[in-house]
Amino acid sequence: MKPLKMIKRLFRFYYEGFSSLTWGKTLWLVILIKLFLVFFILKFFFFSDNFEHKFKTDEERSMQVLENLTTK
Protein backbone atom coordinates (compact mmCIF):
# COMPACT_ATOMS: atom_id res chain seq x y z
CA MET A 1 0.00 0.00 0.00
CA LYS A 2 1.33 3.42 -0.91
CA PRO A 3 2.20 5.68 2.04
CA LEU A 4 0.08 8.60 0.82
CA LYS A 5 -2.96 6.40 0.36
CA MET A 6 -2.46 4.91 3.83
CA ILE A 7 -2.23 8.38 5.40
CA LYS A 8 -5.45 9.42 3.66
CA ARG A 9 -7.21 6.28 4.88
CA LEU A 10 -6.00 6.85 8.46
CA PHE A 11 -7.12 10.46 8.40
CA ARG A 12 -10.51 9.53 6.97
CA PHE A 13 -10.88 6.77 9.60
CA TYR A 14 -10.26 9.16 12.48
CA TYR A 15 -12.27 11.99 10.91
CA GLU A 16 -15.33 9.82 10.42
CA GLY A 17 -14.95 8.32 13.88
CA PHE A 18 -14.74 11.66 15.65
CA SER A 19 -17.45 13.29 13.55
CA SER A 20 -19.97 10.61 14.48
CA LEU A 21 -19.37 11.20 18.19
CA THR A 22 -21.36 13.81 20.05
CA TRP A 23 -18.19 14.95 21.82
CA GLY A 24 -15.97 14.76 18.72
CA LYS A 25 -15.18 18.46 18.37
CA THR A 26 -14.47 18.74 22.07
CA LEU A 27 -12.07 15.81 21.90
CA TRP A 28 -10.21 17.38 18.98
CA LEU A 29 -9.97 20.61 20.93
CA VAL A 30 -8.54 18.77 23.94
CA ILE A 31 -6.01 17.00 21.71
CA LEU A 32 -4.89 20.27 20.11
CA ILE A 33 -4.58 21.99 23.49
CA LYS A 34 -2.46 19.11 24.81
CA LEU A 35 -0.20 19.25 21.77
CA PHE A 36 0.19 22.99 22.19
CA LEU A 37 1.12 22.55 25.84
CA VAL A 38 3.64 19.82 25.14
CA PHE A 39 5.42 21.41 22.21
CA PHE A 40 5.32 25.12 23.01
CA ILE A 41 4.78 25.76 26.70
CA LEU A 42 6.78 22.93 28.28
CA LYS A 43 9.66 23.58 25.89
CA PHE A 44 10.44 26.78 27.74
CA PHE A 45 10.57 25.02 31.11
CA PHE A 46 12.74 22.06 30.14
CA PHE A 47 14.84 23.41 27.28
CA SER A 48 15.52 26.94 28.45
CA ASP A 49 19.32 26.58 28.41
CA ASN A 50 20.71 27.88 25.19
CA PHE A 51 24.26 26.60 24.81
CA GLU A 52 24.89 28.57 21.64
CA HIS A 53 25.09 31.89 23.50
CA LYS A 54 26.81 30.75 26.68
CA PHE A 55 29.99 29.43 25.12
CA LYS A 56 32.20 31.05 22.54
CA THR A 57 33.93 27.95 21.20
CA ASP A 58 33.04 24.33 20.61
CA GLU A 59 35.72 23.29 23.08
CA GLU A 60 34.08 25.24 25.93
CA ARG A 61 30.73 23.71 25.08
CA SER A 62 32.13 20.18 24.94
CA MET A 63 33.91 20.62 28.27
CA GLN A 64 30.66 21.76 29.89
CA VAL A 65 28.83 18.72 28.53
CA LEU A 66 31.62 16.42 29.74
CA GLU A 67 31.50 17.95 33.22
CA ASN A 68 27.71 17.56 33.41
CA LEU A 69 27.88 13.93 32.29
CA THR A 70 30.70 12.87 34.64
CA THR A 71 29.60 14.66 37.84
CA LYS A 72 26.57 13.87 39.96
PyMOL Python script that loads the backbone (N, CA, C, O; Angstrom):
from pymol import cmd

cmd.read_pdbstr("""\
ATOM      1  N   MET A   1       0.847  -1.177   0.000  1.00  0.00           N
ATOM      2  CA  MET A   1       0.000   0.000   0.000  1.00  0.00           C
ATOM      3  C   MET A   1       0.892   1.239   0.000  1.00  0.00           C
ATOM      4  O   MET A   1       1.884   1.299   0.726  1.00  0.00           O
ATOM      5  N   LYS A   2       0.537   2.207  -0.803  1.00  0.00           N
ATOM      6  CA  LYS A   2       1.326   3.425  -0.907  1.00  0.00           C
ATOM      7  C   LYS A   2       1.170   4.251   0.366  1.00  0.00           C
ATOM      8  O   LYS A   2       0.089   4.296   0.954  1.00  0.00           O
ATOM      9  N   PRO A   3       2.257   4.906   0.790  1.00  0.00           N
ATOM     10  CA  PRO A   3       2.200   5.676   2.039  1.00  0.00           C
ATOM     11  C   PRO A   3       1.161   6.795   2.021  1.00  0.00           C
ATOM     12  O   PRO A   3       0.477   7.018   3.020  1.00  0.00           O
ATOM     13  N   LEU A   4       1.035   7.500   0.896  1.00  0.00           N
ATOM     14  CA  LEU A   4       0.083   8.604   0.824  1.00  0.00           C
ATOM     15  C   LEU A   4      -1.346   8.097   0.939  1.00  0.00           C
ATOM     16  O   LEU A   4      -2.180   8.714   1.602  1.00  0.00           O
ATOM     17  N   LYS A   5      -1.622   6.978   0.296  1.00  0.00           N
ATOM     18  CA  LYS A   5      -2.958   6.397   0.361  1.00  0.00           C
ATOM     19  C   LYS A   5      -3.267   5.927   1.778  1.00  0.00           C
ATOM     20  O   LYS A   5      -4.396   6.065   2.248  1.00  0.00           O
ATOM     21  N   MET A   6      -2.262   5.370   2.461  1.00  0.00           N
ATOM     22  CA  MET A   6      -2.456   4.905   3.830  1.00  0.00           C
ATOM     23  C   MET A   6      -2.722   6.088   4.771  1.00  0.00           C
ATOM     24  O   MET A   6      -3.561   5.992   5.667  1.00  0.00           O
ATOM     25  N   ILE A   7      -2.016   7.187   4.570  1.00  0.00           N
ATOM     26  CA  ILE A   7      -2.228   8.380   5.398  1.00  0.00           C
ATOM     27  C   ILE A   7      -3.633   8.922   5.192  1.00  0.00           C
ATOM     28  O   ILE A   7      -4.301   9.306   6.152  1.00  0.00           O
ATOM     29  N   LYS A   8      -4.083   8.955   3.941  1.00  0.00           N
ATOM     30  CA  LYS A   8      -5.446   9.422   3.664  1.00  0.00           C
ATOM     31  C   LYS A   8      -6.486   8.525   4.325  1.00  0.00           C
ATOM     32  O   LYS A   8      -7.472   9.010   4.881  1.00  0.00           O
ATOM     33  N   ARG A   9      -6.259   7.214   4.261  1.00  0.00           N
ATOM     34  CA  ARG A   9      -7.206   6.280   4.881  1.00  0.00           C
ATOM     35  C   ARG A   9      -7.233   6.441   6.397  1.00  0.00           C
ATOM     36  O   ARG A   9      -8.300   6.389   7.009  1.00  0.00           O
ATOM     37  N   LEU A  10      -6.053   6.639   7.012  1.00  0.00           N
ATOM     38  CA  LEU A  10      -5.997   6.848   8.456  1.00  0.00           C
ATOM     39  C   LEU A  10      -6.720   8.132   8.851  1.00  0.00           C
ATOM     40  O   LEU A  10      -7.486   8.155   9.815  1.00  0.00           O
ATOM     41  N   PHE A  11      -6.467   9.201   8.092  1.00  0.00           N
ATOM     42  CA  PHE A  11      -7.122  10.462   8.396  1.00  0.00           C
ATOM     43  C   PHE A  11      -8.632  10.332   8.261  1.00  0.00           C
ATOM     44  O   PHE A  11      -9.379  10.797   9.121  1.00  0.00           O
ATOM     45  N   ARG A  12      -9.077   9.704   7.190  1.00  0.00           N
ATOM     46  CA  ARG A  12     -10.513   9.532   6.973  1.00  0.00           C
ATOM     47  C   ARG A  12     -11.132   8.665   8.079  1.00  0.00           C
ATOM     48  O   ARG A  12     -12.247   8.933   8.527  1.00  0.00           O
ATOM     49  N   PHE A  13     -10.411   7.634   8.514  1.00  0.00           N
ATOM     50  CA  PHE A  13     -10.882   6.772   9.597  1.00  0.00           C
ATOM     51  C   PHE A  13     -11.122   7.573  10.874  1.00  0.00           C
ATOM     52  O   PHE A  13     -12.183   7.476  11.489  1.00  0.00           O
ATOM     53  N   TYR A  14     -10.114   8.369  11.266  1.00  0.00           N
ATOM     54  CA  TYR A  14     -10.263   9.162  12.484  1.00  0.00           C
ATOM     55  C   TYR A  14     -11.290  10.279  12.315  1.00  0.00           C
ATOM     56  O   TYR A  14     -12.049  10.561  13.242  1.00  0.00           O
ATOM     57  N   TYR A  15     -11.323  10.910  11.157  1.00  0.00           N
ATOM     58  CA  TYR A  15     -12.267  11.991  10.911  1.00  0.00           C
ATOM     59  C   TYR A  15     -13.701  11.488  11.011  1.00  0.00           C
ATOM     60  O   TYR A  15     -14.537  12.109  11.667  1.00  0.00           O
ATOM     61  N   GLU A  16     -13.981  10.375  10.365  1.00  0.00           N
ATOM     62  CA  GLU A  16     -15.331   9.816  10.422  1.00  0.00           C
ATOM     63  C   GLU A  16     -15.675   9.348  11.829  1.00  0.00           C
ATOM     64  O   GLU A  16     -16.811   9.506  12.278  1.00  0.00           O
ATOM     65  N   GLY A  17     -14.720   8.786  12.511  1.00  0.00           N
ATOM     66  CA  GLY A  17     -14.953   8.320  13.880  1.00  0.00           C
ATOM     67  C   GLY A  17     -15.276   9.457  14.828  1.00  0.00           C
ATOM     68  O   GLY A  17     -16.219   9.365  15.614  1.00  0.00           O
ATOM     69  N   PHE A  18     -14.495  10.534  14.758  1.00  0.00           N
ATOM     70  CA  PHE A  18     -14.745  11.658  15.652  1.00  0.00           C
ATOM     71  C   PHE A  18     -15.986  12.449  15.243  1.00  0.00           C
ATOM     72  O   PHE A  18     -16.670  13.002  16.104  1.00  0.00           O
ATOM     73  N   SER A  19     -16.284  12.514  13.967  1.00  0.00           N
ATOM     74  CA  SER A  19     -17.448  13.294  13.552  1.00  0.00           C
ATOM     75  C   SER A  19     -18.753  12.611  13.939  1.00  0.00           C
ATOM     76  O   SER A  19     -19.773  13.281  14.100  1.00  0.00           O
ATOM     77  N   SER A  20     -18.738  11.305  14.087  1.00  0.00           N
ATOM     78  CA  SER A  20     -19.966  10.614  14.484  1.00  0.00           C
ATOM     79  C   SER A  20     -20.205  10.688  15.985  1.00  0.00           C
ATOM     80  O   SER A  20     -21.310  10.401  16.445  1.00  0.00           O
ATOM     81  N   LEU A  21     -19.208  11.061  16.744  1.00  0.00           N
ATOM     82  CA  LEU A  21     -19.366  11.203  18.192  1.00  0.00           C
ATOM     83  C   LEU A  21     -20.044  12.530  18.524  1.00  0.00           C
ATOM     84  O   LEU A  21     -19.915  13.507  17.786  1.00  0.00           O
ATOM     85  N   THR A  22     -20.761  12.552  19.631  1.00  0.00           N
ATOM     86  CA  THR A  22     -21.356  13.811  20.051  1.00  0.00           C
ATOM     87  C   THR A  22     -20.309  14.729  20.664  1.00  0.00           C
ATOM     88  O   THR A  22     -20.469  15.950  20.648  1.00  0.00           O
ATOM     89  N   TRP A  23     -19.249  14.161  21.200  1.00  0.00           N
ATOM     90  CA  TRP A  23     -18.191  14.950  21.823  1.00  0.00           C
ATOM     91  C   TRP A  23     -16.964  15.082  20.911  1.00  0.00           C
ATOM     92  O   TRP A  23     -15.890  15.451  21.385  1.00  0.00           O
ATOM     93  N   GLY A  24     -17.102  14.791  19.627  1.00  0.00           N
ATOM     94  CA  GLY A  24     -15.965  14.758  18.717  1.00  0.00           C
ATOM     95  C   GLY A  24     -15.191  16.056  18.626  1.00  0.00           C
ATOM     96  O   GLY A  24     -13.962  16.041  18.688  1.00  0.00           O
ATOM     97  N   LYS A  25     -15.872  17.170  18.482  1.00  0.00           N
ATOM     98  CA  LYS A  25     -15.184  18.456  18.367  1.00  0.00           C
ATOM     99  C   LYS A  25     -14.475  18.814  19.669  1.00  0.00           C
ATOM    100  O   LYS A  25     -13.385  19.386  19.656  1.00  0.00           O
ATOM    101  N   THR A  26     -15.093  18.477  20.770  1.00  0.00           N
ATOM    102  CA  THR A  26     -14.473  18.745  22.069  1.00  0.00           C
ATOM    103  C   THR A  26     -13.220  17.900  22.241  1.00  0.00           C
ATOM    104  O   THR A  26     -12.223  18.382  22.779  1.00  0.00           O
ATOM    105  N   LEU A  27     -13.253  16.658  21.798  1.00  0.00           N
ATOM    106  CA  LEU A  27     -12.072  15.806  21.900  1.00  0.00           C
ATOM    107  C   LEU A  27     -10.929  16.338  21.038  1.00  0.00           C
ATOM    108  O   LEU A  27      -9.775  16.331  21.467  1.00  0.00           O
ATOM    109  N   TRP A  28     -11.242  16.796  19.835  1.00  0.00           N
ATOM    110  CA  TRP A  28     -10.206  17.378  18.984  1.00  0.00           C
ATOM    111  C   TRP A  28      -9.625  18.625  19.628  1.00  0.00           C
ATOM    112  O   TRP A  28      -8.419  18.859  19.551  1.00  0.00           O
ATOM    113  N   LEU A  29     -10.460  19.417  20.255  1.00  0.00           N
ATOM    114  CA  LEU A  29      -9.973  20.614  20.930  1.00  0.00           C
ATOM    115  C   LEU A  29      -9.039  20.241  22.078  1.00  0.00           C
ATOM    116  O   LEU A  29      -7.999  20.875  22.259  1.00  0.00           O
ATOM    117  N   VAL A  30      -9.396  19.229  22.846  1.00  0.00           N
ATOM    118  CA  VAL A  30      -8.544  18.775  23.943  1.00  0.00           C
ATOM    119  C   VAL A  30      -7.212  18.262  23.400  1.00  0.00           C
ATOM    120  O   VAL A  30      -6.159  18.548  23.970  1.00  0.00           O
ATOM    121  N   ILE A  31      -7.250  17.510  22.308  1.00  0.00           N
ATOM    122  CA  ILE A  31      -6.015  16.999  21.710  1.00  0.00           C
ATOM    123  C   ILE A  31      -5.124  18.143  21.246  1.00  0.00           C
ATOM    124  O   ILE A  31      -3.917  18.118  21.489  1.00  0.00           O
ATOM    125  N   LEU A  32      -5.688  19.135  20.591  1.00  0.00           N
ATOM    126  CA  LEU A  32      -4.894  20.265  20.109  1.00  0.00           C
ATOM    127  C   LEU A  32      -4.316  21.087  21.257  1.00  0.00           C
ATOM    128  O   LEU A  32      -3.181  21.557  21.173  1.00  0.00           O
ATOM    129  N   ILE A  33      -5.083  21.260  22.317  1.00  0.00           N
ATOM    130  CA  ILE A  33      -4.576  21.989  23.485  1.00  0.00           C
ATOM    131  C   ILE A  33      -3.421  21.231  24.119  1.00  0.00           C
ATOM    132  O   ILE A  33      -2.420  21.837  24.501  1.00  0.00           O
ATOM    133  N   LYS A  34      -3.546  19.919  24.236  1.00  0.00           N
ATOM    134  CA  LYS A  34      -2.461  19.114  24.812  1.00  0.00           C
ATOM    135  C   LYS A  34      -1.204  19.199  23.958  1.00  0.00           C
ATOM    136  O   LYS A  34      -0.102  19.331  24.489  1.00  0.00           O
ATOM    137  N   LEU A  35      -1.358  19.126  22.648  1.00  0.00           N
ATOM    138  CA  LEU A  35      -0.199  19.249  21.770  1.00  0.00           C
ATOM    139  C   LEU A  35       0.457  20.615  21.903  1.00  0.00           C
ATOM    140  O   LEU A  35       1.683  20.723  21.913  1.00  0.00           O
ATOM    141  N   PHE A  36      -0.355  21.650  22.005  1.00  0.00           N
ATOM    142  CA  PHE A  36       0.188  22.992  22.194  1.00  0.00           C
ATOM    143  C   PHE A  36       0.985  23.067  23.494  1.00  0.00           C
ATOM    144  O   PHE A  36       2.089  23.610  23.521  1.00  0.00           O
ATOM    145  N   LEU A  37       0.422  22.522  24.565  1.00  0.00           N
ATOM    146  CA  LEU A  37       1.124  22.551  25.841  1.00  0.00           C
ATOM    147  C   LEU A  37       2.436  21.787  25.794  1.00  0.00           C
ATOM    148  O   LEU A  37       3.446  22.255  26.319  1.00  0.00           O
ATOM    149  N   VAL A  38       2.429  20.635  25.180  1.00  0.00           N
ATOM    150  CA  VAL A  38       3.635  19.818  25.142  1.00  0.00           C
ATOM    151  C   VAL A  38       4.722  20.474  24.297  1.00  0.00           C
ATOM    152  O   VAL A  38       5.874  20.546  24.726  1.00  0.00           O
ATOM    153  N   PHE A  39       4.382  20.946  23.124  1.00  0.00           N
ATOM    154  CA  PHE A  39       5.418  21.407  22.207  1.00  0.00           C
ATOM    155  C   PHE A  39       5.812  22.863  22.382  1.00  0.00           C
ATOM    156  O   PHE A  39       6.928  23.225  22.008  1.00  0.00           O
ATOM    157  N   PHE A  40       4.976  23.698  22.920  1.00  0.00           N
ATOM    158  CA  PHE A  40       5.321  25.117  23.011  1.00  0.00           C
ATOM    159  C   PHE A  40       5.544  25.601  24.439  1.00  0.00           C
ATOM    160  O   PHE A  40       6.525  26.296  24.704  1.00  0.00           O
ATOM    161  N   ILE A  41       4.673  25.256  25.344  1.00  0.00           N
ATOM    162  CA  ILE A  41       4.784  25.763  26.705  1.00  0.00           C
ATOM    163  C   ILE A  41       5.854  25.021  27.493  1.00  0.00           C
ATOM    164  O   ILE A  41       6.720  25.656  28.095  1.00  0.00           O
ATOM    165  N   LEU A  42       5.815  23.694  27.504  1.00  0.00           N
ATOM    166  CA  LEU A  42       6.783  22.934  28.283  1.00  0.00           C
ATOM    167  C   LEU A  42       8.200  23.044  27.742  1.00  0.00           C
ATOM    168  O   LEU A  42       9.163  22.810  28.472  1.00  0.00           O
ATOM    169  N   LYS A  43       8.333  23.394  26.484  1.00  0.00           N
ATOM    170  CA  LYS A  43       9.661  23.580  25.890  1.00  0.00           C
ATOM    171  C   LYS A  43      10.439  24.656  26.640  1.00  0.00           C
ATOM    172  O   LYS A  43      11.646  24.526  26.843  1.00  0.00           O
ATOM    173  N   PHE A  44       9.764  25.694  27.043  1.00  0.00           N
ATOM    174  CA  PHE A  44      10.435  26.784  27.740  1.00  0.00           C
ATOM    175  C   PHE A  44      10.871  26.387  29.143  1.00  0.00           C
ATOM    176  O   PHE A  44      11.840  26.944  29.659  1.00  0.00           O
ATOM    177  N   PHE A  45      10.188  25.448  29.769  1.00  0.00           N
ATOM    178  CA  PHE A  45      10.569  25.024  31.109  1.00  0.00           C
ATOM    179  C   PHE A  45      11.727  24.028  31.091  1.00  0.00           C
ATOM    180  O   PHE A  45      12.608  24.098  31.948  1.00  0.00           O
ATOM    181  N   PHE A  46      11.742  23.116  30.142  1.00  0.00           N
ATOM    182  CA  PHE A  46      12.743  22.062  30.142  1.00  0.00           C
ATOM    183  C   PHE A  46      13.930  22.335  29.235  1.00  0.00           C
ATOM    184  O   PHE A  46      15.009  21.789  29.465  1.00  0.00           O
ATOM    185  N   PHE A  47      13.767  23.149  28.229  1.00  0.00           N
ATOM    186  CA  PHE A  47      14.838  23.409  27.282  1.00  0.00           C
ATOM    187  C   PHE A  47      15.185  24.888  27.252  1.00  0.00           C
ATOM    188  O   PHE A  47      15.386  25.458  26.180  1.00  0.00           O
ATOM    189  N   SER A  48      15.254  25.504  28.404  1.00  0.00           N
ATOM    190  CA  SER A  48      15.519  26.938  28.450  1.00  0.00           C
ATOM    191  C   SER A  48      17.001  27.269  28.303  1.00  0.00           C
ATOM    192  O   SER A  48      17.340  28.401  27.957  1.00  0.00           O
ATOM    193  N   ASP A  49      17.890  26.310  28.557  1.00  0.00           N
ATOM    194  CA  ASP A  49      19.320  26.575  28.407  1.00  0.00           C
ATOM    195  C   ASP A  49      19.679  26.631  26.937  1.00  0.00           C
ATOM    196  O   ASP A  49      19.416  25.704  26.171  1.00  0.00           O
ATOM    197  N   ASN A  50      20.276  27.722  26.574  1.00  0.00           N
ATOM    198  CA  ASN A  50      20.706  27.876  25.187  1.00  0.00           C
ATOM    199  C   ASN A  50      22.228  27.862  25.172  1.00  0.00           C
ATOM    200  O   ASN A  50      22.864  28.858  25.518  1.00  0.00           O
ATOM    201  N   PHE A  51      22.813  26.739  24.772  1.00  0.00           N
ATOM    202  CA  PHE A  51      24.261  26.596  24.807  1.00  0.00           C
ATOM    203  C   PHE A  51      24.958  27.412  23.735  1.00  0.00           C
ATOM    204  O   PHE A  51      26.157  27.666  23.847  1.00  0.00           O
ATOM    205  N   GLU A  52      24.258  27.823  22.721  1.00  0.00           N
ATOM    206  CA  GLU A  52      24.890  28.570  21.644  1.00  0.00           C
ATOM    207  C   GLU A  52      25.401  29.932  22.115  1.00  0.00           C
ATOM    208  O   GLU A  52      26.412  30.418  21.609  1.00  0.00           O
ATOM    209  N   HIS A  53      24.717  30.548  23.072  1.00  0.00           N
ATOM    210  CA  HIS A  53      25.094  31.891  23.497  1.00  0.00           C
ATOM    211  C   HIS A  53      25.970  31.892  24.740  1.00  0.00           C
ATOM    212  O   HIS A  53      26.610  32.900  25.037  1.00  0.00           O
ATOM    213  N   LYS A  54      26.011  30.794  25.466  1.00  0.00           N
ATOM    214  CA  LYS A  54      26.814  30.754  26.684  1.00  0.00           C
ATOM    215  C   LYS A  54      28.294  30.559  26.398  1.00  0.00           C
ATOM    216  O   LYS A  54      29.141  31.109  27.102  1.00  0.00           O
ATOM    217  N   PHE A  55      28.610  29.790  25.382  1.00  0.00           N
ATOM    218  CA  PHE A  55      29.994  29.432  25.120  1.00  0.00           C
ATOM    219  C   PHE A  55      30.439  29.994  23.777  1.00  0.00           C
ATOM    220  O   PHE A  55      29.681  30.025  22.808  1.00  0.00           O
ATOM    221  N   LYS A  56      31.679  30.434  23.751  1.00  0.00           N
ATOM    222  CA  LYS A  56      32.197  31.053  22.536  1.00  0.00           C
ATOM    223  C   LYS A  56      32.770  30.022  21.563  1.00  0.00           C
ATOM    224  O   LYS A  56      32.708  30.215  20.349  1.00  0.00           O
ATOM    225  N   THR A  57      33.318  28.947  22.080  1.00  0.00           N
ATOM    226  CA  THR A  57      33.931  27.951  21.204  1.00  0.00           C
ATOM    227  C   THR A  57      33.292  26.587  21.431  1.00  0.00           C
ATOM    228  O   THR A  57      32.605  26.354  22.425  1.00  0.00           O
ATOM    229  N   ASP A  58      33.539  25.703  20.484  1.00  0.00           N
ATOM    230  CA  ASP A  58      33.036  24.334  20.611  1.00  0.00           C
ATOM    231  C   ASP A  58      33.732  23.597  21.746  1.00  0.00           C
ATOM    232  O   ASP A  58      33.143  22.719  22.376  1.00  0.00           O
ATOM    233  N   GLU A  59      34.975  23.950  22.004  1.00  0.00           N
ATOM    234  CA  GLU A  59      35.720  23.292  23.079  1.00  0.00           C
ATOM    235  C   GLU A  59      35.103  23.615  24.442  1.00  0.00           C
ATOM    236  O   GLU A  59      34.970  22.726  25.283  1.00  0.00           O
ATOM    237  N   GLU A  60      34.729  24.863  24.667  1.00  0.00           N
ATOM    238  CA  GLU A  60      34.082  25.241  25.927  1.00  0.00           C
ATOM    239  C   GLU A  60      32.764  24.495  26.104  1.00  0.00           C
ATOM    240  O   GLU A  60      32.449  24.016  27.193  1.00  0.00           O
ATOM    241  N   ARG A  61      32.021  24.405  25.048  1.00  0.00           N
ATOM    242  CA  ARG A  61      30.731  23.711  25.084  1.00  0.00           C
ATOM    243  C   ARG A  61      30.917  22.224  25.376  1.00  0.00           C
ATOM    244  O   ARG A  61      30.188  21.650  26.184  1.00  0.00           O
ATOM    245  N   SER A  62      31.898  21.601  24.713  1.00  0.00           N
ATOM    246  CA  SER A  62      32.126  20.176  24.937  1.00  0.00           C
ATOM    247  C   SER A  62      32.632  19.904  26.348  1.00  0.00           C
ATOM    248  O   SER A  62      32.294  18.877  26.938  1.00  0.00           O
ATOM    249  N   MET A  63      33.432  20.804  26.892  1.00  0.00           N
ATOM    250  CA  MET A  63      33.906  20.621  28.273  1.00  0.00           C
ATOM    251  C   MET A  63      32.745  20.727  29.262  1.00  0.00           C
ATOM    252  O   MET A  63      32.703  19.985  30.243  1.00  0.00           O
ATOM    253  N   GLN A  64      31.826  21.620  29.021  1.00  0.00           N
ATOM    254  CA  GLN A  64      30.664  21.756  29.889  1.00  0.00           C
ATOM    255  C   GLN A  64      29.801  20.493  29.847  1.00  0.00           C
ATOM    256  O   GLN A  64      29.327  20.027  30.883  1.00  0.00           O
ATOM    257  N   VAL A  65      29.603  19.950  28.664  1.00  0.00           N
ATOM    258  CA  VAL A  65      28.832  18.718  28.525  1.00  0.00           C
ATOM    259  C   VAL A  65      29.535  17.580  29.230  1.00  0.00           C
ATOM    260  O   VAL A  65      28.885  16.791  29.915  1.00  0.00           O
ATOM    261  N   LEU A  66      30.850  17.471  29.081  1.00  0.00           N
ATOM    262  CA  LEU A  66      31.620  16.425  29.735  1.00  0.00           C
ATOM    263  C   LEU A  66      31.531  16.534  31.250  1.00  0.00           C
ATOM    264  O   LEU A  66      31.385  15.523  31.937  1.00  0.00           O
ATOM    265  N   GLU A  67      31.619  17.753  31.775  1.00  0.00           N
ATOM    266  CA  GLU A  67      31.498  17.952  33.223  1.00  0.00           C
ATOM    267  C   GLU A  67      30.103  17.535  33.729  1.00  0.00           C
ATOM    268  O   GLU A  67      29.982  16.892  34.772  1.00  0.00           O
ATOM    269  N   ASN A  68      29.070  17.903  32.986  1.00  0.00           N
ATOM    270  CA  ASN A  68      27.715  17.557  33.410  1.00  0.00           C
ATOM    271  C   ASN A  68      27.468  16.060  33.356  1.00  0.00           C
ATOM    272  O   ASN A  68      26.711  15.534  34.172  1.00  0.00           O
ATOM    273  N   LEU A  69      28.088  15.365  32.419  1.00  0.00           N
ATOM    274  CA  LEU A  69      27.876  13.925  32.293  1.00  0.00           C
ATOM    275  C   LEU A  69      28.671  13.134  33.336  1.00  0.00           C
ATOM    276  O   LEU A  69      28.233  12.068  33.767  1.00  0.00           O
ATOM    277  N   THR A  70      29.835  13.647  33.742  1.00  0.00           N
ATOM    278  CA  THR A  70      30.695  12.872  34.644  1.00  0.00           C
ATOM    279  C   THR A  70      30.493  13.211  36.105  1.00  0.00           C
ATOM    280  O   THR A  70      30.935  12.445  36.962  1.00  0.00           O
ATOM    281  N   THR A  71      29.849  14.320  36.433  1.00  0.00           N
ATOM    282  CA  THR A  71      29.597  14.662  37.843  1.00  0.00           C
ATOM    283  C   THR A  71      28.164  14.344  38.204  1.00  0.00           C
ATOM    284  O   THR A  71      27.293  14.230  37.341  1.00  0.00           O
ATOM    285  N   LYS A  72      27.938  14.204  39.495  1.00  0.00           N
ATOM    286  CA  LYS A  72      26.571  13.869  39.960  1.00  0.00           C
ATOM    287  C   LYS A  72      25.667  15.053  39.909  1.00  0.00           C
ATOM    288  O   LYS A  72      24.492  14.948  40.262  1.00  0.00           O
TER     289      LYS A  72
END
""", "prot")
cmd.dss("prot")
cmd.show_as("cartoon", "prot")
cmd.util.cbc("prot")
cmd.orient("prot")
